[in-house]
Amino acid sequence: MASLIFGVRLDELETVDQLRSVTTGFLDGDRTCRIFTPNPEILLRARSDAAYADVLRSADLALPDGTGVTLVQTLRDGRTVRRWPGVEIAAFLVRLAAERGETVAFVGGAPDVAERAAARWRTLPGLKVVVAGAGVEVDEDGSARHAEREDEMTDAIRSAAPAIVLVGLGAPKQERWITRHADAFPSVRVMIGVGGAFDMWAGSRRRAPRAFRTLGLEWLWRLALEPRRLPRIIRATVAFPVLAVFDRTDE
Ligand code: UDP
């Protein structure tokens, strides 16, 4: 099943087994598949930016991230939908790569952050992790600010020949980076935007404790740690649900 918010399709998966079956299909396929996890901020941007909405619509799998999104689905469609934080899907994919003996590339994150995140995963037997493009500055359109960094990054990915690329550039840069590079790497079967996942794995940004996550209060935790995010959080928790519940473009 799938639903639409501001014209962006959101797929529904209920179980990790379903996630495994879809992503294994991607890895066994013969092209690069894109996974995005739209949250309220991403969907609000898509509402006023048609080109970005097109980028999101190009996803092979788009799963809802953020309590606001699943709340809107419940209020509008009357059913409960599972939320899939990008960092959890990313961790699932890294473990799947280890089982299959595949290589994963990390793109984005501050240099020491991406390296520390990679070092944590490298202890998994069977897994190879390469860090490509750590510390690279990417513009809003998804291109690297400095051409030589772009070449370094793409060369590093090509020579490592990964099956999976985790792109931690934050939205909207990561989705645009993925779209720009969708056909650039013959070995890659899955590219996914993972936001601040490297920061969490490196320990430089703490994920909300389980109780906050269960209650859908991850945003409150984030606010306590990073008060400058207040305007973004108000948009996500107040403006987004109101606009999305009463939106008529999806009918
Ligand atoms: N980032 C990057 N290059 C850029 C912009 C951001 O590598 O040009 C990285 C940043 O270091 C962080 C990640 O993107 O690790 C996510 O940034 P942000 O916190 O804005 O994303 P969110 O978690 O809110 O999606």
py3Dmol code that shows the C-alpha trace and the ligand (Angstrom):
import py3Dmol

protein = """\
ATOM      1  CA  MET A   1       0.000   0.000   0.000  1.00  0.00           C
ATOM      2  CA  ALA A   2       1.041   3.606  -0.502  1.00  0.00           C
ATOM      3  CA  SER A   3      -0.336   7.065   0.207  1.00  0.00           C
ATOM      4  CA  LEU A   4       0.347  10.599  -1.029  1.00  0.00           C
ATOM      5  CA  ILE A   5       1.265  13.721   0.924  1.00  0.00           C
ATOM      6  CA  PHE A   6       1.658  16.923  -1.125  1.00  0.00           C
ATOM      7  CA  GLY A   7       1.883  14.716  -4.203  1.00  0.00           C
ATOM      8  CA  VAL A   8       4.788  12.652  -2.832  1.00  0.00           C
ATOM      9  CA  ARG A   9       4.242   8.884  -2.691  1.00  0.00           C
ATOM     10  CA  LEU A  10       4.943   7.172   0.613  1.00  0.00           C
ATOM     11  CA  ASP A  11       5.247   3.392   0.628  1.00  0.00           C
ATOM     12  CA  GLU A  12       4.127   1.285   3.550  1.00  0.00           C
ATOM     13  CA  LEU A  13       6.103  -1.564   5.027  1.00  0.00           C
ATOM     14  CA  GLU A  14       4.989  -3.234   8.234  1.00  0.00           C
ATOM     15  CA  THR A  15       7.871  -5.519   9.133  1.00  0.00           C
ATOM     16  CA  VAL A  16      11.637  -5.814   8.926  1.00  0.00           C
ATOM     17  CA  ASP A  17      11.088  -9.013   6.889  1.00  0.00           C
ATOM     18  CA  GLN A  18       9.270  -6.947   4.280  1.00  0.00           C
ATOM     19  CA  LEU A  19      12.122  -4.427   4.292  1.00  0.00           C
ATOM     20  CA  ARG A  20      14.571  -7.295   3.828  1.00  0.00           C
ATOM     21  CA  SER A  21      12.651  -8.707   0.925  1.00  0.00           C
ATOM     22  CA  VAL A  22      12.377  -5.343  -0.887  1.00  0.00           C
ATOM     23  CA  THR A  23      16.021  -4.364  -0.346  1.00  0.00           C
ATOM     24  CA  THR A  24      17.325  -7.833  -1.220  1.00  0.00           C
ATOM     25  CA  GLY A  25      15.378  -7.480  -4.474  1.00  0.00           C
ATOM     26  CA  PHE A  26      17.165  -4.160  -5.092  1.00  0.00           C
ATOM     27  CA  LEU A  27      20.591  -5.683  -4.361  1.00  0.00           C
ATOM     28  CA  ASP A  28      19.907  -8.626  -6.672  1.00  0.00           C
ATOM     29  CA  GLY A  29      18.714  -6.329  -9.461  1.00  0.00           C
ATOM     30  CA  ASP A  30      20.668  -4.732 -12.276  1.00  0.00           C
ATOM     31  CA  ARG A  31      20.291  -0.986 -11.644  1.00  0.00           C
ATOM     32  CA  THR A  32      20.723   1.629  -8.910  1.00  0.00           C
ATOM     33  CA  CYS A  33      17.622   1.959  -6.694  1.00  0.00           C
ATOM     34  CA  ARG A  34      16.934   5.041  -4.566  1.00  0.00           C
ATOM     35  CA  ILE A  35      15.575   5.002  -1.017  1.00  0.00           C
ATOM     36  CA  PHE A  36      14.333   8.218   0.618  1.00  0.00           C
ATOM     37  CA  THR A  37      12.751   8.717   4.022  1.00  0.00           C
ATOM     38  CA  PRO A  38      10.559  11.843   3.795  1.00  0.00           C
ATOM     39  CA  ASN A  39       9.953  13.619   7.107  1.00  0.00           C
ATOM     40  CA  PRO A  40       7.705  16.666   7.699  1.00  0.00           C
ATOM     41  CA  GLU A  41      10.448  19.123   6.722  1.00  0.00           C
ATOM     42  CA  ILE A  42      11.177  17.293   3.492  1.00  0.00           C
ATOM     43  CA  LEU A  43       7.493  17.103   2.566  1.00  0.00           C
ATOM     44  CA  LEU A  44       6.936  20.801   3.337  1.00  0.00           C
ATOM     45  CA  ARG A  45       9.790  21.648   1.015  1.00  0.00           C
ATOM     46  CA  ALA A  46       8.277  19.426  -1.697  1.00  0.00           C
ATOM     47  CA  ARG A  47       4.998  21.331  -1.292  1.00  0.00           C
ATOM     48  CA  SER A  48       6.604  24.568  -2.475  1.00  0.00           C
ATOM     49  CA  ASP A  49       9.380  23.187  -4.701  1.00  0.00           C
ATOM     50  CA  ALA A  50       8.072  21.181  -7.658  1.00  0.00           C
ATOM     51  CA  ALA A  51      11.542  20.092  -8.800  1.00  0.00           C
ATOM     52  CA  TYR A  52      12.315  18.655  -5.359  1.00  0.00           C
ATOM     53  CA  ALA A  53       8.921  16.898  -5.324  1.00  0.00           C
ATOM     54  CA  ASP A  54       9.959  15.251  -8.625  1.00  0.00           C
ATOM     55  CA  VAL A  55      13.228  14.125  -7.039  1.00  0.00           C
ATOM     56  CA  LEU A  56      11.283  12.518  -4.176  1.00  0.00           C
ATOM     57  CA  ARG A  57       8.865  10.885  -6.603  1.00  0.00           C
ATOM     58  CA  SER A  58      11.799   9.158  -8.310  1.00  0.00           C
ATOM     59  CA  ALA A  59      12.313   6.983  -5.210  1.00  0.00           C
ATOM     60  CA  ASP A  60      12.109   3.230  -5.647  1.00  0.00           C
ATOM     61  CA  LEU A  61      11.195   3.101  -1.973  1.00  0.00           C
ATOM     62  CA  ALA A  62       9.974   6.103   0.065  1.00  0.00           C
ATOM     63  CA  LEU A  63       9.281   5.399   3.725  1.00  0.00           C
ATOM     64  CA  PRO A  64       7.807   7.857   6.250  1.00  0.00           C
ATOM     65  CA  ASP A  65      10.214   9.240   8.854  1.00  0.00           C
ATOM     66  CA  GLY A  66       8.946  11.408  11.696  1.00  0.00           C
ATOM     67  CA  THR A  67       5.878  11.054  13.887  1.00  0.00           C
ATOM     68  CA  GLY A  68       4.205  13.988  12.099  1.00  0.00           C
ATOM     69  CA  VAL A  69       4.033  12.022   8.851  1.00  0.00           C
ATOM     70  CA  THR A  70       2.475   8.883  10.298  1.00  0.00           C
ATOM     71  CA  LEU A  71       0.115  11.025  12.411  1.00  0.00           C
ATOM     72  CA  VAL A  72      -1.195  12.684   9.250  1.00  0.00           C
ATOM     73  CA  GLN A  73      -1.645   9.276   7.618  1.00  0.00           C
ATOM     74  CA  THR A  74      -3.636   8.093  10.652  1.00  0.00           C
ATOM     75  CA  LEU A  75      -5.806  11.230  10.814  1.00  0.00           C
ATOM     76  CA  ARG A  76      -6.451  11.324   7.092  1.00  0.00           C
ATOM     77  CA  ASP A  77      -6.654   7.694   6.110  1.00  0.00           C
ATOM     78  CA  GLY A  78      -7.729   6.192   9.439  1.00  0.00           C
ATOM     79  CA  ARG A  79      -5.015   3.565   9.701  1.00  0.00           C
ATOM     80  CA  THR A  80      -1.741   3.242  11.531  1.00  0.00           C
ATOM     81  CA  VAL A  81       1.428   3.176   9.482  1.00  0.00           C
ATOM     82  CA  ARG A  82       4.904   2.186  10.622  1.00  0.00           C
ATOM     83  CA  ARG A  83       7.529   4.907  10.854  1.00  0.00           C
ATOM     84  CA  TRP A  84      11.005   4.126   9.505  1.00  0.00           C
ATOM     85  CA  PRO A  85      13.757   6.476  10.751  1.00  0.00           C
ATOM     86  CA  GLY A  86      16.505   6.772   8.101  1.00  0.00           C
ATOM     87  CA  VAL A  87      19.201   5.799  10.626  1.00  0.00           C
ATOM     88  CA  GLU A  88      17.436   2.480  11.300  1.00  0.00           C
ATOM     89  CA  ILE A  89      17.134   1.587   7.629  1.00  0.00           C
ATOM     90  CA  ALA A  90      20.783   2.561   7.171  1.00  0.00           C
ATOM     91  CA  ALA A  91      21.858   0.235  10.011  1.00  0.00           C
ATOM     92  CA  PHE A  92      19.718  -2.546   8.562  1.00  0.00           C
ATOM     93  CA  LEU A  93      21.382  -2.113   5.149  1.00  0.00           C
ATOM     94  CA  VAL A  94      24.891  -2.177   6.615  1.00  0.00           C
ATOM     95  CA  ARG A  95      24.107  -5.478   8.386  1.00  0.00           C
ATOM     96  CA  LEU A  96      22.590  -6.889   5.209  1.00  0.00           C
ATOM     97  CA  ALA A  97      25.750  -5.901   3.311  1.00  0.00           C
ATOM     98  CA  ALA A  98      27.862  -7.727   5.925  1.00  0.00           C
ATOM     99  CA  GLU A  99      25.769 -10.895   5.528  1.00  0.00           C
ATOM    100  CA  ARG A 100      26.229 -10.729   1.770  1.00  0.00           C
ATOM    101  CA  GLY A 101      29.924  -9.750   1.900  1.00  0.00           C
ATOM    102  CA  GLU A 102      29.257  -6.472   0.070  1.00  0.00           C
ATOM    103  CA  THR A 103      30.984  -3.090   0.263  1.00  0.00           C
ATOM    104  CA  VAL A 104      29.244   0.027   1.623  1.00  0.00           C
ATOM    105  CA  ALA A 105      30.371   3.603   0.886  1.00  0.00           C
ATOM    106  CA  PHE A 106      29.702   6.510   3.253  1.00  0.00           C
ATOM    107  CA  VAL A 107      29.288   9.897   1.550  1.00  0.00           C
ATOM    108  CA  GLY A 108      29.117  13.120   3.605  1.00  0.00           C
ATOM    109  CA  GLY A 109      29.550  13.957   7.271  1.00  0.00           C
ATOM    110  CA  ALA A 110      32.469  15.800   8.814  1.00  0.00           C
ATOM    111  CA  PRO A 111      35.814  14.018   8.113  1.00  0.00           C
ATOM    112  CA  ASP A 112      36.437  12.590  11.571  1.00  0.00           C
ATOM    113  CA  VAL A 113      32.732  11.838  12.048  1.00  0.00           C
ATOM    114  CA  ALA A 114      32.384   9.681   8.924  1.00  0.00           C
ATOM    115  CA  GLU A 115      35.642   7.855   9.790  1.00  0.00           C
ATOM    116  CA  ARG A 116      34.532   7.176  13.378  1.00  0.00           C
ATOM    117  CA  ALA A 117      31.143   5.949  12.173  1.00  0.00           C
ATOM    118  CA  ALA A 118      32.838   3.666   9.632  1.00  0.00           C
ATOM    119  CA  ALA A 119      35.290   2.334  12.239  1.00  0.00           C
ATOM    120  CA  ARG A 120      32.376   1.190  14.422  1.00  0.00           C
ATOM    121  CA  TRP A 121      30.902  -0.871  11.609  1.00  0.00           C
ATOM    122  CA  ARG A 122      34.191  -2.297  10.339  1.00  0.00           C
ATOM    123  CA  THR A 123      34.180  -4.778  13.230  1.00  0.00           C
ATOM    124  CA  LEU A 124      31.331  -6.654  11.511  1.00  0.00           C
ATOM    125  CA  PRO A 125      32.772  -9.726   9.767  1.00  0.00           C
ATOM    126  CA  GLY A 126      32.275  -9.781   6.001  1.00  0.00           C
ATOM    127  CA  LEU A 127      31.754  -6.036   5.717  1.00  0.00           C
ATOM    128  CA  LYS A 128      33.882  -3.507   3.879  1.00  0.00           C
ATOM    129  CA  VAL A 129      33.192   0.182   4.531  1.00  0.00           C
ATOM    130  CA  VAL A 130      34.821   2.974   2.550  1.00  0.00           C
ATOM    131  CA  VAL A 131      34.548   6.643   3.407  1.00  0.00           C
ATOM    132  CA  ALA A 132      34.236   8.767   0.257  1.00  0.00           C
ATOM    133  CA  GLY A 133      33.719  12.491   0.304  1.00  0.00           C
ATOM    134  CA  ALA A 134      33.848  13.122   4.040  1.00  0.00           C
ATOM    135  CA  GLY A 135      33.937  16.824   4.814  1.00  0.00           C
ATOM    136  CA  VAL A 136      32.877  17.713   1.309  1.00  0.00           C
ATOM    137  CA  GLU A 137      30.757  20.841   1.014  1.00  0.00           C
ATOM    138  CA  VAL A 138      27.726  20.228  -1.133  1.00  0.00           C
ATOM    139  CA  ASP A 139      25.490  22.975  -2.537  1.00  0.00           C
ATOM    140  CA  GLU A 140      21.686  22.938  -2.346  1.00  0.00           C
ATOM    141  CA  ASP A 141      21.497  21.510  -5.877  1.00  0.00           C
ATOM    142  CA  GLY A 142      23.487  18.445  -4.807  1.00  0.00           C
ATOM    143  CA  SER A 143      26.767  19.336  -6.539  1.00  0.00           C
ATOM    144  CA  ALA A 144      30.073  19.542  -4.670  1.00  0.00           C
ATOM    145  CA  ARG A 145      31.190  23.158  -4.181  1.00  0.00           C
ATOM    146  CA  HIS A 146      34.694  22.365  -5.449  1.00  0.00           C
ATOM    147  CA  ALA A 147      35.042  20.376  -8.671  1.00  0.00           C
ATOM    148  CA  GLU A 148      38.222  18.597  -7.562  1.00  0.00           C
ATOM    149  CA  ARG A 149      36.433  17.285  -4.436  1.00  0.00           C
ATOM    150  CA  GLU A 150      33.634  15.987  -6.647  1.00  0.00           C
ATOM    151  CA  ASP A 151      36.161  14.034  -8.751  1.00  0.00           C
ATOM    152  CA  GLU A 152      37.942  12.686  -5.665  1.00  0.00           C
ATOM    153  CA  MET A 153      34.647  11.505  -4.245  1.00  0.00           C
ATOM    154  CA  THR A 154      33.338   9.842  -7.399  1.00  0.00           C
ATOM    155  CA  ASP A 155      36.734   8.220  -8.127  1.00  0.00           C
ATOM    156  CA  ALA A 156      36.844   6.812  -4.586  1.00  0.00           C
ATOM    157  CA  ILE A 157      33.369   5.317  -5.000  1.00  0.00           C
ATOM    158  CA  ARG A 158      34.123   3.865  -8.424  1.00  0.00           C
ATOM    159  CA  SER A 159      37.321   2.188  -7.302  1.00  0.00           C
ATOM    160  CA  ALA A 160      35.722   0.717  -4.154  1.00  0.00           C
ATOM    161  CA  ALA A 161      32.797  -0.635  -6.251  1.00  0.00           C
ATOM    162  CA  PRO A 162      30.257  -0.640  -3.398  1.00  0.00           C
ATOM    163  CA  ALA A 163      26.787  -2.189  -3.666  1.00  0.00           C
ATOM    164  CA  ILE A 164      25.311   0.362  -1.233  1.00  0.00           C
ATOM    165  CA  VAL A 165      25.975   4.096  -0.824  1.00  0.00           C
ATOM    166  CA  LEU A 166      24.789   5.848   2.352  1.00  0.00           C
ATOM    167  CA  VAL A 167      24.525   9.596   1.719  1.00  0.00           C
ATOM    168  CA  GLY A 168      24.625  11.717   4.879  1.00  0.00           C
ATOM    169  CA  LEU A 169      24.331  15.271   3.561  1.00  0.00           C
ATOM    170  CA  GLY A 170      21.010  16.236   5.163  1.00  0.00           C
ATOM    171  CA  ALA A 171      17.908  17.125   3.117  1.00  0.00           C
ATOM    172  CA  PRO A 172      17.515  18.374   0.408  1.00  0.00           C
ATOM    173  CA  LYS A 173      21.193  17.998  -0.564  1.00  0.00           C
ATOM    174  CA  GLN A 174      21.337  14.237  -0.141  1.00  0.00           C
ATOM    175  CA  GLU A 175      18.287  13.480  -2.305  1.00  0.00           C
ATOM    176  CA  ARG A 176      19.604  15.819  -4.997  1.00  0.00           C
ATOM    177  CA  TRP A 177      23.112  14.320  -4.781  1.00  0.00           C
ATOM    178  CA  ILE A 178      21.591  10.865  -5.232  1.00  0.00           C
ATOM    179  CA  THR A 179      19.561  11.999  -8.255  1.00  0.00           C
ATOM    180  CA  ARG A 180      22.630  13.580  -9.870  1.00  0.00           C
ATOM    181  CA  HIS A 181      24.690  10.425  -9.358  1.00  0.00           C
ATOM    182  CA  ALA A 182      22.004   7.798  -9.960  1.00  0.00           C
ATOM    183  CA  ASP A 183      23.694   6.463 -13.090  1.00  0.00           C
ATOM    184  CA  ALA A 184      27.299   7.227 -12.176  1.00  0.00           C
ATOM    185  CA  PHE A 185      28.357   4.000 -10.458  1.00  0.00           C
ATOM    186  CA  PRO A 186      27.837   0.647 -12.221  1.00  0.00           C
ATOM    187  CA  SER A 187      28.355  -1.418  -9.024  1.00  0.00           C
ATOM    188  CA  VAL A 188      25.798   0.460  -6.899  1.00  0.00           C
ATOM    189  CA  ARG A 189      22.407  -1.161  -6.347  1.00  0.00           C
ATOM    190  CA  VAL A 190      21.085   1.009  -3.480  1.00  0.00           C
ATOM    191  CA  MET A 191      21.589   4.673  -2.609  1.00  0.00           C
ATOM    192  CA  ILE A 192      19.882   6.061   0.464  1.00  0.00           C
ATOM    193  CA  GLY A 193      19.759   9.486   2.149  1.00  0.00           C
ATOM    194  CA  VAL A 194      20.633   8.984   5.817  1.00  0.00           C
ATOM    195  CA  GLY A 195      20.647  12.551   7.278  1.00  0.00           C
ATOM    196  CA  GLY A 196      22.693  12.715  10.473  1.00  0.00           C
ATOM    197  CA  ALA A 197      23.191   8.923  10.822  1.00  0.00           C
ATOM    198  CA  PHE A 198      27.013   9.186  10.752  1.00  0.00           C
ATOM    199  CA  ASP A 199      26.873  11.744  13.593  1.00  0.00           C
ATOM    200  CA  MET A 200      24.792   9.294  15.649  1.00  0.00           C
ATOM    201  CA  TRP A 201      27.035   6.308  14.933  1.00  0.00           C
ATOM    202  CA  ALA A 202      30.134   8.386  15.709  1.00  0.00           C
ATOM    203  CA  GLY A 203      28.595   9.439  19.015  1.00  0.00           C
ATOM    204  CA  SER A 204      28.692  13.141  18.178  1.00  0.00           C
ATOM    205  CA  ARG A 205      24.882  13.423  18.149  1.00  0.00           C
ATOM    206  CA  ARG A 206      22.834  11.338  20.555  1.00  0.00           C
ATOM    207  CA  ARG A 207      19.646   9.684  19.371  1.00  0.00           C
ATOM    208  CA  ALA A 208      16.591  10.212  21.575  1.00  0.00           C
ATOM    209  CA  PRO A 209      16.182   7.604  24.327  1.00  0.00           C
ATOM    210  CA  ARG A 210      13.721   4.820  23.548  1.00  0.00           C
ATOM    211  CA  ALA A 211      10.927   6.331  25.716  1.00  0.00           C
ATOM    212  CA  PHE A 212      10.949   9.541  23.634  1.00  0.00           C
ATOM    213  CA  ARG A 213      10.929   7.538  20.411  1.00  0.00           C
ATOM    214  CA  THR A 214       8.042   5.329  21.522  1.00  0.00           C
ATOM    215  CA  LEU A 215       5.980   8.363  22.498  1.00  0.00           C
ATOM    216  CA  GLY A 216       6.768  10.112  19.209  1.00  0.00           C
ATOM    217  CA  LEU A 217       8.665  12.866  21.053  1.00  0.00           C
ATOM    218  CA  GLU A 218      11.989  12.635  19.205  1.00  0.00           C
ATOM    219  CA  TRP A 219      11.497  16.307  18.189  1.00  0.00           C
ATOM    220  CA  LEU A 220      11.376  17.364  21.883  1.00  0.00           C
ATOM    221  CA  TRP A 221      14.699  15.626  22.526  1.00  0.00           C
ATOM    222  CA  ARG A 222      16.217  17.308  19.478  1.00  0.00           C
ATOM    223  CA  LEU A 223      14.919  20.682  20.679  1.00  0.00           C
ATOM    224  CA  ALA A 224      16.528  20.232  24.100  1.00  0.00           C
ATOM    225  CA  LEU A 225      19.901  19.422  22.500  1.00  0.00           C
ATOM    226  CA  GLU A 226      19.755  21.967  19.678  1.00  0.00           C
ATOM    227  CA  PRO A 227      17.455  24.907  20.642  1.00  0.00           C
ATOM    228  CA  ARG A 228      18.346  26.749  17.405  1.00  0.00           C
ATOM    229  CA  ARG A 229      16.199  24.181  15.618  1.00  0.00           C
ATOM    230  CA  LEU A 230      13.033  25.680  17.161  1.00  0.00           C
ATOM    231  CA  PRO A 231      11.677  27.269  13.934  1.00  0.00           C
ATOM    232  CA  ARG A 232      12.253  24.004  12.027  1.00  0.00           C
ATOM    233  CA  ILE A 233      10.583  22.021  14.794  1.00  0.00           C
ATOM    234  CA  ILE A 234       7.515  24.286  14.875  1.00  0.00           C
ATOM    235  CA  ARG A 235       7.129  23.893  11.145  1.00  0.00           C
ATOM    236  CA  ALA A 236       7.377  20.114  11.460  1.00  0.00           C
ATOM    237  CA  THR A 237       5.083  19.645  14.450  1.00  0.00           C
ATOM    238  CA  VAL A 238       2.453  22.362  13.884  1.00  0.00           C
ATOM    239  CA  ALA A 239       2.462  23.711  10.315  1.00  0.00           C
ATOM    240  CA  PHE A 240       3.041  20.350   8.636  1.00  0.00           C
ATOM    241  CA  PRO A 241       0.155  18.343  10.192  1.00  0.00           C
ATOM    242  CA  VAL A 242      -2.349  21.165   9.692  1.00  0.00           C
ATOM    243  CA  LEU A 243      -1.398  21.748   6.051  1.00  0.00           C
ATOM    244  CA  ALA A 244      -1.144  18.045   5.238  1.00  0.00           C
ATOM    245  CA  VAL A 245      -4.426  16.956   6.832  1.00  0.00           C
ATOM    246  CA  PHE A 246      -6.365  19.630   4.941  1.00  0.00           C
ATOM    247  CA  ASP A 247      -4.402  19.344   1.713  1.00  0.00           C
ATOM    248  CA  ARG A 248      -6.536  18.648  -1.347  1.00  0.00           C
ATOM    249  CA  THR A 249      -3.820  18.138  -3.993  1.00  0.00           C
ATOM    250  CA  ASP A 250      -3.694  14.394  -3.296  1.00  0.00           C
ATOM    251  CA  GLU A 251      -7.369  13.678  -4.003  1.00  0.00           C
TER     252      GLU A 251
END
"""
ligand_1 = """\
25
UDP
N 26.731 17.613 5.623
C 27.824 17.457 4.757
N 28.051 18.386 3.762
C 27.217 19.437 3.584
C 26.096 19.589 4.458
C 25.883 18.652 5.474
O 28.583 16.488 4.851
O 27.439 20.231 2.657
C 26.477 16.608 6.680
C 26.646 17.083 8.114
O 28.014 16.991 8.481
C 25.783 16.085 8.882
C 24.756 15.641 7.848
O 25.113 16.249 6.620
O 26.551 14.947 9.205
C 23.325 15.947 8.216
O 23.117 17.308 8.382
P 21.819 17.852 9.109
O 21.978 17.771 10.573
O 21.506 19.195 8.524
O 20.699 16.823 8.590
P 19.419 16.219 9.320
O 19.902 15.231 10.328
O 18.666 17.379 9.901
O 18.717 15.573 8.141
"""
view = py3Dmol.view(width=600, height=400)
view.addModel(protein, "pdb")
view.setStyle({"model": 0}, {"cartoon": {"style": "trace"}})
view.addModel(ligand_1, "xyz")
view.setStyle({"model": 1}, {"stick": {}})
view.zoomTo()
view.show()
